[in-house]
Structure formats: C-alpha cells, structure tokens
Amino acid sequence: MRPTPSVNSMIRTLRAERLLAGLNGKELTKKIGVANNSIYKWELGKHDPKLGNFIAWANVLGYSVELVPRLTSHATVIESLEPISAECQP
C-alpha cells in the first residue's frame, strides 16, 4: 500500500495545479461555489475545507479523491489524490 499523503501536501498540489491552470482564487471559488476568500484561507492553512468542498476543489482541477475506511475504526480518510483521466473530466 502506498503511503497516505498529508492534507497539507494535497493542498500544496492543488495550489500548484490552480496556478498552472491560470486560475486565481476568486475564479476557483466561483467554480466550486464557496466564499470569495475560501481558497486563499485553505491554501494558507488558516481554515480547513469541508470534505465536500475539498472534493469539488480537486475535481475542478482534474483530480479525484479516493476515500477508504480505516481498518481500525469506522472513520474515513483521504487515501490519495489522483489525476482524473481525460475521458472522465467534466
């Protein structure tokens, strides 16, 4: 099993992808339907995104989020952040 990336490393990946896509935070917030300054707060670590918002953020930038149950509890963790194949992108 591959190691689980930290939330911070996934957020760094999404920030880099946002910049590569030429999107500013305000444009991205419109695409995922959150407050204007949400992306900046998430990227700076001032607030954590809700799971649904994190998934929407990743999807807009071409990533999928895989959720898997932990073996030791009923909690769900983010296992990986993988690029979405071209035929599956919205």
C-alpha positions in Angstrom: 0.0 0.0 0.0 1.4 3.4 -0.9 1.8 6.0 1.9 -1.1 8.4 2.6 -0.2 11.9 1.6 -0.8 14.6 4.2 -3.7 17.1 3.8 -1.1 19.8 3.6 0.7 18.1 0.7 -2.5 17.6 -1.1 -3.4 21.3 -0.7 0.1 22.3 -2.0 -0.6 20.1 -5.0 -4.0 21.7 -5.6 -2.5 25.2 -5.3 0.2 24.3 -7.8 -2.4 23.0 -10.2 -4.6 26.1 -9.8 -1.6 28.3 -10.7 -0.7 26.1 -13.7 -4.3 26.3 -14.8 -4.0 30.1 -14.7 -6.9 30.4 -12.2 -6.9 33.0 -9.4 -8.6 32.1 -6.1 -11.7 34.1 -6.9 -12.3 32.3 -10.2 -11.9 29.0 -8.5 -14.3 29.8 -5.7 -16.9 30.6 -8.3 -16.4 27.2 -9.9 -16.8 25.3 -6.7 -19.4 27.6 -5.1 -17.7 28.9 -1.9 -17.0 32.3 -0.4 -14.5 34.5 -2.4 -11.6 34.2 0.1 -12.0 30.5 0.9 -9.3 29.2 -1.5 -6.7 31.6 0.0 -7.6 30.6 3.5 -7.3 26.9 2.7 -4.0 27.4 0.8 -2.6 29.4 3.7 -3.7 26.9 6.3 -6.0 29.4 8.1 -9.0 27.1 7.6 -9.6 23.5 6.6 -12.0 22.9 3.7 -15.1 20.8 4.4 -14.7 17.4 2.7 -17.3 18.2 0.0 -15.5 21.4 -0.8 -12.1 19.7 -0.9 -13.5 17.1 -3.3 -15.1 19.8 -5.6 -11.8 21.7 -5.5 -9.9 18.7 -6.6 -12.4 17.7 -9.3 -12.3 21.2 -10.9 -8.5 20.9 -11.2 -8.7 17.4 -12.7 -8.1 15.3 -9.6 -10.2 12.6 -7.9 -10.2 11.9 -4.2 -10.3 8.3 -3.1 -11.9 7.7 0.3 -11.2 4.4 2.1 -12.3 3.1 5.5 -9.6 2.7 8.1 -9.1 -0.8 9.3 -9.1 0.2 12.9 -12.2 2.4 13.0 -15.2 3.5 11.1 -13.6 6.8 10.2 -13.0 7.7 6.6 -9.7 9.0 5.5 -8.4 10.5 2.2 -6.2 7.9 0.8 -5.0 9.6 -2.3 -5.3 12.4 -4.7 -5.0 11.2 -8.3 -5.3 13.0 -11.6 -8.6 12.3 -13.4 -8.2 10.6 -16.7 -9.1 12.9 -19.7 -12.3 10.9 -20.6 -13.7 11.3 -17.0 -13.2 15.0 -16.6 -16.3 17.2 -16.5 
